[in-house]
């Protein structure tokens, strides 16, 4: 019989909004769990660590709560020789340590204040993304904060990364690692000119290159892409409301009169070398992957679909509100930029399904990937209801799985290559799954060749993993001191 959990009562009540209750409610301990109940068999050729980041506030927040406010907590599954160990641990950010010393929440959230205020200090939670680089895991925050280096096995916070530079002194979430060269590529963004900085870090964590990138004004980009020779930066029509910004508050605008611009810069290029390509007005939260095909730079992404009025025009206010509340309605999309002719083309690959939080074989970052793994997204709440495998050439969904679209909350799934990988999709897809009907928490492992067969291993945890944000897979060979 599976281990049953009662969903705990909302620890802070419901006065701070819905994202601290039910599947979002935080846990308050750090644990190491072995000898877990397994249905099926954990593959012996699956060796490495699945890490998932997300918000988990330790103390009652000040005012209204947004998921980006919660203290970052890593939930991890270490697979080793057919066995698994689960761990969870808060990221010891500077702000977490300050709260720990005082025994209460001393910072404010994004619904009350802005980064840079001294009277209402905004917490940098490092709760958004997690990637593997230079033997460590790197945790980052969506509003371009301080990156933290994490031991991917123990989950101990090792240090802050010392490669950030520029006016913002931060690193965006969704930096990219070229696993062929070992380089880490990231951008920073901020409210003052030039509004963006682009940087490259070497395989050992040393800053190699940084350059300012001038944007037309204040922007709120979320992701980027890289290819073998280029990086793709985003200038999207989403920015701070000017009046709110002057008052020190975080409120966003969407301007449908502006195009979505993608800027292609040589990996070691200067800001004035960016070539901008214009596309239909939209926002983009997440990129699948990018690569080069002849003269073209290709970016596959999840295009946020703007809300429309009855007359078919874009409803700017509603679109901005939904972006701010993480109510995603996205479609798998292809963008092509011809570096020779300057032509820009775009195509919807699947008009029918709202899919987001894309992943793939990270060893192919910046190179052609045929397969992507995405989640079905509930458009009204931050919930992923199932998994899908896509052909990025055709937009065809070639496999799907859910334990229950109405009941289940999936984490971002990641592809983990088999130890002796024979093809791009020879490996496994890993995700946490909370069933809100049965109150059973599992870690599930799928055969990536055919996820439609369901999990090859269901590992039941005696505790809930709160809904969170992004994840990654680090192979044994990527982890410092694996042995």
C-alpha positions as CSV (number, residue, x, y, z in Angstrom):
1,X,0.0,0.0,0.0
2,X,1.3,3.5,-0.7
3,X,2.2,5.8,2.1
4,X,-0.6,8.3,2.7
5,X,-0.2,11.9,3.6
6,X,-2.7,14.4,4.9
7,X,-2.2,17.7,3.2
8,X,-1.3,20.0,6.1
9,X,-3.4,23.0,7.0
10,X,-2.3,26.3,5.6
11,X,0.5,27.1,8.0
12,X,0.0,30.9,7.7
13,X,-3.8,30.8,7.1
14,X,-5.1,32.2,3.9
15,X,-4.6,35.9,4.5
16,X,-1.5,36.1,2.2
17,X,-3.1,34.6,-0.8
18,X,-3.7,31.1,-2.2
19,X,0.0,30.2,-3.0
20,X,0.7,29.2,0.6
21,X,-2.0,26.6,0.9
22,X,-2.7,23.1,-0.3
23,X,0.0,21.8,-2.7
24,X,1.9,25.2,-2.4
25,X,2.1,25.0,1.4
26,X,5.7,24.9,2.6
27,X,7.4,22.2,4.6
28,X,9.5,23.2,7.7
29,X,12.2,20.5,8.0
30,X,15.2,19.3,6.1
31,X,15.5,15.5,5.6
32,X,17.5,12.7,4.2
33,X,15.5,9.6,3.2
34,X,16.7,6.2,2.0
35,X,15.1,2.8,1.7
36,X,12.1,4.3,0.1
37,X,9.1,2.3,-1.1
38,X,9.6,1.5,-4.9
39,X,7.0,0.1,-7.3
40,X,8.8,-1.2,-10.4
41,X,12.5,-1.0,-10.6
42,X,15.0,1.9,-10.5
43,X,17.2,1.6,-13.6
44,X,20.8,0.6,-12.8
45,X,22.1,2.7,-15.7
46,X,20.6,5.9,-14.1
47,X,23.3,7.6,-12.1
48,X,23.3,11.3,-11.1
49,X,21.1,13.8,-9.3
50,X,17.7,15.3,-10.1
51,X,17.4,18.7,-8.4
52,X,14.3,20.9,-8.2
53,X,14.2,24.4,-6.9
54,X,11.2,26.2,-5.6
55,X,9.7,28.6,-3.0
56,X,9.4,27.5,0.6
57,X,9.0,30.4,3.0
58,X,10.3,29.7,6.5
59,X,8.5,32.5,8.3
60,X,5.2,34.2,7.8
61,X,5.6,36.8,5.0
62,X,4.9,40.5,5.1
63,X,1.7,41.3,3.2
64,X,0.5,39.6,0.1
65,X,2.7,36.7,-1.0
66,X,3.9,35.8,-4.5
67,X,5.6,32.5,-5.3
68,X,8.9,34.4,-6.3
69,X,9.1,35.6,-2.6
70,X,9.5,32.2,-0.9
71,X,12.9,31.1,0.4
72,X,14.5,28.8,-2.1
73,X,14.5,25.1,-1.2
74,X,16.1,22.3,-3.2
75,X,14.5,18.9,-3.3
76,X,16.8,16.3,-4.8
77,X,16.9,12.7,-5.7
78,X,20.3,11.0,-5.9
79,X,20.3,7.9,-8.1
80,X,23.2,5.6,-7.6
81,X,23.5,1.9,-8.7
82,X,19.8,1.2,-8.7
83,X,19.1,3.0,-5.4
84,X,17.8,6.5,-4.6
85,X,18.2,9.0,-1.8
86,X,15.9,11.9,-1.3
87,X,17.1,15.2,0.3
88,X,15.7,18.7,0.8
89,X,17.4,21.8,2.1
90,X,16.9,25.6,2.1
91,X,19.4,27.6,0.2
92,X,21.4,29.7,2.7
93,X,21.1,33.1,1.0
94,X,22.2,36.2,2.8
95,X,18.6,37.1,3.3
96,X,17.7,33.6,4.7
97,X,20.6,33.9,7.2
98,X,19.4,37.3,8.3
99,X,15.9,36.0,8.9
100,X,17.3,33.0,10.7
101,X,19.2,35.2,13.1
102,X,16.2,37.3,13.8
103,X,13.7,34.5,13.9
104,X,11.2,36.2,11.6
105,X,10.7,37.4,8.1
106,X,12.5,40.7,7.8
107,X,12.2,41.3,4.0
108,X,9.4,42.2,1.7
109,X,7.9,40.6,-1.4
110,X,7.5,41.7,-5.0
111,X,3.9,42.8,-4.4
112,X,5.1,45.4,-1.9
113,X,8.5,46.6,-3.1
114,X,11.2,46.7,-5.7
115,X,14.8,45.5,-5.8
116,X,17.1,48.2,-4.6
117,X,14.9,49.8,-1.9
118,X,16.5,50.3,1.4
119,X,13.3,51.0,3.4
120,X,11.5,47.9,2.3
121,X,14.3,45.5,1.4
122,X,13.3,42.9,-1.2
123,X,14.4,39.4,-0.4
124,X,16.7,37.7,-3.0
125,X,15.5,34.1,-2.6
126,X,17.4,32.2,-5.3
127,X,14.3,30.1,-5.6
128,X,13.7,30.0,-9.4
129,X,16.2,28.0,-11.4
130,X,18.9,25.4,-10.8
131,X,21.6,24.3,-13.2
132,X,24.8,22.3,-13.1
133,X,28.2,24.0,-13.8
134,X,31.8,23.4,-12.8
135,X,30.9,20.5,-10.5
136,X,28.4,22.4,-8.5
137,X,24.7,23.3,-8.8
138,X,23.9,27.0,-9.3
139,X,20.7,28.4,-7.9
140,X,19.3,31.7,-9.3
141,X,16.4,34.1,-8.9
142,X,14.0,35.3,-11.6
143,X,14.6,39.0,-10.9
144,X,18.3,38.7,-11.6
145,X,19.8,38.2,-8.1
146,X,22.9,36.7,-6.6
147,X,23.7,33.1,-7.8
148,X,24.5,30.6,-5.1
149,X,26.7,27.5,-5.5
150,X,25.2,24.4,-4.0
151,X,26.8,21.0,-3.4
152,X,24.6,18.8,-5.6
153,X,24.8,15.8,-3.2
154,X,24.6,17.3,0.3
155,X,22.7,20.4,-0.9
156,X,24.9,22.5,1.4
157,X,25.2,26.1,0.2
158,X,28.9,26.5,-0.6
159,X,29.3,30.1,-1.7
160,X,28.0,32.9,-3.8
161,X,29.3,32.9,-7.4
162,X,31.9,35.6,-7.9
163,X,31.5,36.1,-11.6
164,X,28.6,38.5,-11.6
165,X,29.4,42.1,-12.7
166,X,27.9,45.2,-14.2
167,X,25.3,47.7,-12.8
168,X,22.9,45.0,-11.6
169,X,25.4,42.8,-9.9
170,X,23.2,39.8,-10.6
171,X,22.6,36.8,-12.8
172,X,19.3,36.1,-14.5
173,X,17.5,32.8,-14.0
174,X,17.8,30.6,-17.1
175,X,21.5,31.0,-17.7
176,X,22.8,28.4,-20.2
177,X,25.6,25.9,-19.9
178,X,27.3,24.6,-23.1
179,X,28.3,21.2,-21.9
180,X,30.7,20.8,-24.9
181,X,32.9,23.7,-23.8
182,X,31.8,23.9,-20.2
183,X,31.0,27.6,-20.5
184,X,28.1,29.3,-18.6
185,X,26.4,32.1,-20.5
186,X,24.0,34.5,-18.7
187,X,22.5,38.0,-18.8
188,X,21.7,40.5,-16.1
189,X,18.9,43.1,-16.4
190,X,18.0,46.2,-14.4
191,X,15.9,49.4,-14.4
192,X,18.6,51.9,-15.6
193,X,20.4,52.2,-18.9
194,X,21.8,50.2,-20.7
195,X,19.2,47.8,-19.0
196,X,21.1,44.6,-19.8
197,X,24.5,43.0,-19.5
198,X,25.7,39.8,-21.2
199,X,28.4,37.6,-19.9
200,X,30.4,34.4,-20.4
201,X,32.0,32.3,-17.7
202,X,34.6,29.5,-18.4
203,X,34.3,25.9,-17.3
204,X,36.1,26.6,-14.0
205,X,33.8,29.5,-13.0
206,X,36.0,32.4,-14.1
207,X,34.4,35.4,-15.9
208,X,35.8,35.5,-19.4
209,X,33.6,38.1,-21.1
210,X,31.0,40.8,-20.3
211,X,29.4,43.6,-22.3
212,X,26.6,46.0,-21.9
213,X,23.6,45.5,-24.2
214,X,21.4,48.6,-24.8
215,X,17.7,48.1,-24.8
216,X,15.1,50.7,-25.7
217,X,14.0,51.0,-22.1
218,X,13.2,49.1,-18.9
219,X,12.4,45.4,-19.8
220,X,11.6,42.2,-17.9
221,X,13.1,39.4,-19.9
222,X,13.0,35.9,-18.4
223,X,15.0,33.5,-20.5
224,X,17.6,33.4,-23.3
225,X,19.2,30.8,-25.6
226,X,22.5,29.8,-27.0
227,X,23.9,28.0,-30.1
228,X,27.3,26.8,-30.8
229,X,28.5,30.3,-31.9
230,X,25.8,32.7,-30.8
231,X,23.5,33.7,-27.9
232,X,19.9,34.9,-28.3
233,X,18.8,37.7,-26.0
234,X,15.2,38.8,-25.5
235,X,13.7,42.3,-25.7
236,X,10.0,41.7,-25.1
237,X,7.2,44.3,-24.7
238,X,6.9,43.7,-20.9
239,X,8.2,46.3,-18.5
240,X,7.6,48.1,-15.2
241,X,4.7,50.5,-15.0
242,X,6.5,53.9,-14.9
243,X,4.4,55.3,-12.1
244,X,4.7,52.3,-9.9
245,X,8.4,52.1,-10.6
246,X,8.8,55.7,-9.3
247,X,6.9,54.8,-6.2
248,X,9.1,51.8,-5.6
249,X,6.5,49.2,-6.5
250,X,6.5,46.2,-8.8
251,X,3.8,46.4,-11.5
252,X,4.2,45.3,-15.1
253,X,2.8,46.5,-18.4
254,X,2.4,44.8,-21.7
255,X,2.6,47.0,-24.8
256,X,1.0,45.3,-27.9
257,X,2.3,48.1,-30.2
258,X,5.9,46.8,-29.6
259,X,7.3,43.8,-31.4
260,X,9.0,40.9,-29.6
261,X,12.7,41.3,-30.5
262,X,15.3,38.5,-30.4
263,X,18.9,39.7,-30.4
264,X,21.6,37.4,-31.8
265,X,25.1,38.1,-30.5
266,X,28.3,36.2,-31.1
267,X,29.3,34.3,-28.0
268,X,32.1,36.7,-27.3
269,X,30.5,39.6,-29.1
270,X,30.1,43.2,-27.9
271,X,26.8,44.8,-27.3
272,X,26.9,46.8,-30.5
273,X,27.2,43.5,-32.5
274,X,23.7,42.3,-31.5
275,X,21.5,41.8,-34.6
276,X,17.9,42.3,-33.7
277,X,15.0,40.4,-35.4
278,X,11.4,41.4,-34.9
279,X,8.5,39.0,-34.4
280,X,4.8,39.3,-33.4
281,X,4.2,41.0,-30.0
282,X,4.3,38.5,-27.2
283,X,6.0,37.4,-24.0
284,X,8.2,34.4,-23.7
285,X,8.8,32.7,-20.3
286,X,10.8,29.7,-21.4
287,X,13.0,28.5,-24.3
288,X,13.3,24.8,-25.2
289,X,16.6,25.0,-27.1
290,X,18.4,26.8,-29.9
291,X,20.8,25.8,-32.7
292,X,22.1,26.7,-36.1
293,X,20.9,25.4,-39.5
294,X,23.1,26.9,-42.2
295,X,22.6,30.6,-42.2
296,X,19.7,30.4,-39.8
297,X,19.6,30.6,-36.0
298,X,16.6,28.5,-34.7
299,X,14.9,29.0,-31.3
300,X,12.2,26.7,-30.1
301,X,10.2,28.2,-27.3
302,X,6.9,28.4,-25.5
303,X,5.2,31.5,-26.7
304,X,2.9,33.2,-24.2
305,X,-0.4,33.8,-25.9
306,X,-1.6,37.3,-25.2
307,X,-5.2,37.6,-24.0
308,X,-7.6,38.9,-26.6
309,X,-10.6,41.2,-26.4
310,X,-13.9,40.2,-28.1
311,X,-12.9,42.2,-31.2
312,X,-9.6,40.1,-31.5
313,X,-7.3,42.9,-30.3
314,X,-4.8,42.1,-27.6
315,X,-6.0,42.9,-24.1
316,X,-2.9,44.5,-22.7
317,X,-4.1,44.9,-19.1
318,X,-5.3,41.3,-18.9
319,X,-2.2,40.0,-20.5
320,X,0.1,41.8,-18.1
321,X,-2.0,40.6,-15.1
322,X,-1.8,37.0,-16.2
323,X,2.0,37.2,-16.8
324,X,2.4,38.7,-13.3
325,X,0.2,35.9,-11.8
326,X,2.0,33.1,-13.7
327,X,-1.2,32.2,-15.4
328,X,0.4,30.7,-18.5
329,X,-1.3,30.0,-21.8
330,X,1.6,29.0,-24.1
331,X,2.1,27.2,-27.4
332,X,5.2,25.5,-28.7
333,X,6.7,27.9,-31.2
334,X,9.5,28.0,-33.7
335,X,11.6,31.2,-34.4
336,X,14.1,31.4,-37.3
337,X,16.6,34.2,-37.8
338,X,18.6,34.3,-41.1
339,X,22.0,35.8,-40.3
340,X,22.7,36.3,-44.0
341,X,19.4,37.8,-45.3
342,X,18.0,39.3,-42.1
343,X,14.7,37.5,-42.6
344,X,12.7,36.6,-39.5
345,X,10.1,33.9,-39.6
346,X,7.9,32.2,-36.9
347,X,5.6,29.3,-36.8
348,X,3.3,27.7,-34.2
349,X,4.2,24.1,-33.9
350,X,1.2,22.9,-31.9
351,X,-1.8,25.3,-31.7
352,X,-3.9,23.0,-29.6
353,X,-2.0,22.4,-26.3
354,X,-0.9,24.7,-23.5
355,X,2.5,23.4,-22.8
356,X,5.3,24.9,-20.8
357,X,8.4,24.3,-18.6
358,X,10.3,22.6,-21.4
359,X,13.4,20.4,-21.0
360,X,15.6,18.2,-23.2
361,X,18.9,16.4,-23.2
362,X,21.1,19.2,-21.7
363,X,24.2,17.7,-23.2
364,X,22.8,19.1,-26.5
365,X,22.3,22.7,-25.3
366,X,23.0,24.9,-28.3
367,X,22.9,22.0,-30.7
368,X,20.0,20.5,-32.6
369,X,17.6,18.5,-30.4
370,X,14.8,16.5,-32.0
371,X,13.1,15.7,-28.7
372,X,11.6,18.0,-26.0
373,X,9.8,17.1,-22.8
374,X,7.1,19.6,-21.6
375,X,4.2,19.7,-19.1
376,X,0.5,20.3,-19.6
377,X,-0.1,23.6,-17.9
378,X,-3.3,24.6,-16.0
379,X,-3.8,28.2,-17.4
380,X,-5.3,29.5,-14.2
381,X,-2.9,28.3,-11.6
382,X,0.8,27.4,-11.3
383,X,0.1,23.7,-11.8
384,X,1.4,21.1,-14.3
385,X,-1.1,18.3,-14.9
386,X,0.9,15.8,-17.1
387,X,4.0,15.2,-19.2
388,X,4.4,15.3,-23.0
389,X,7.2,14.3,-25.4
390,X,7.5,16.5,-28.5
391,X,9.2,16.3,-31.9
392,X,10.6,19.8,-32.2
393,X,10.8,19.5,-36.0
394,X,7.1,18.8,-36.6
395,X,5.4,19.9,-33.3
396,X,4.0,16.4,-33.0
397,X,3.3,15.1,-29.5
398,X,4.7,11.5,-29.6
399,X,3.9,10.5,-26.1
400,X,2.0,11.7,-23.0
401,X,1.2,10.6,-19.4
402,X,-0.7,11.8,-16.4
403,X,-1.8,10.0,-13.3
404,X,-4.9,12.3,-13.3
405,X,-5.2,15.7,-15.0
406,X,-7.7,16.9,-12.3
407,X,-5.7,15.7,-9.3
408,X,-2.0,15.7,-10.0
409,X,0.7,18.3,-9.6
410,X,3.9,17.5,-11.5
411,X,7.3,19.1,-11.1
412,X,9.4,20.2,-14.1
413,X,10.6,16.9,-15.6
414,X,14.2,16.5,-16.8
415,X,15.8,14.1,-19.2
416,X,18.5,11.9,-17.7
417,X,20.6,10.1,-20.2
418,X,21.3,6.4,-19.7
419,X,25.0,5.7,-18.7
420,X,25.7,4.2,-22.1
421,X,23.5,6.5,-24.2
422,X,22.8,5.2,-27.7
423,X,20.4,7.9,-29.0
424,X,19.2,11.3,-28.1
425,X,16.2,9.9,-26.2
426,X,17.9,6.9,-24.7
427,X,17.5,7.6,-21.1
428,X,14.8,8.6,-18.5
429,X,12.5,11.4,-17.6
430,X,12.3,12.2,-13.9
431,X,9.7,14.2,-12.0
432,X,8.1,14.7,-8.5
433,X,4.3,14.1,-8.6
434,X,1.8,15.1,-5.8
435,X,-1.6,13.5,-6.0
436,X,-4.0,16.0,-4.3
437,X,-6.8,13.4,-4.2
438,X,-5.0,10.5,-2.6
439,X,-2.4,12.6,-0.8
440,X,0.4,10.4,-2.1
441,X,3.8,11.9,-3.0
442,X,5.9,10.1,-5.6
443,X,9.1,10.5,-7.5
444,X,8.5,9.0,-10.9
445,X,10.9,7.7,-13.5
446,X,9.9,7.2,-17.1
447,X,11.6,5.5,-20.1
448,X,12.2,8.5,-22.4
449,X,11.8,6.3,-25.5
450,X,8.1,5.9,-24.6
451,X,6.7,7.9,-21.7
452,X,3.2,6.8,-22.7
453,X,3.9,3.4,-21.0
454,X,3.9,5.2,-17.6
455,X,6.6,5.2,-14.9
456,X,9.1,2.3,-14.9
457,X,9.7,3.2,-11.2
458,X,7.4,4.9,-8.7
459,X,9.2,5.9,-5.5
460,X,6.9,6.9,-2.7
461,X,8.0,9.6,-0.2
462,X,6.5,9.9,3.3
463,X,6.1,13.6,2.8
464,X,4.8,16.2,0.3
465,X,7.1,18.1,-2.0
466,X,5.5,21.5,-2.4
467,X,4.9,22.8,-5.9
468,X,7.9,24.6,-7.3
469,X,9.7,26.0,-10.3
470,X,12.7,24.6,-12.2
471,X,14.8,21.5,-12.1
472,X,17.9,20.0,-13.7
473,X,19.7,16.7,-14.1
474,X,23.4,16.4,-13.3
475,X,25.2,13.3,-14.5
476,X,27.6,11.6,-12.2
477,X,30.4,12.8,-14.5
478,X,29.3,16.4,-13.9
479,X,29.4,16.2,-10.1
480,X,32.5,17.2,-8.1
481,X,33.5,14.4,-5.8
482,X,30.8,12.0,-7.0
483,X,32.8,9.0,-5.8
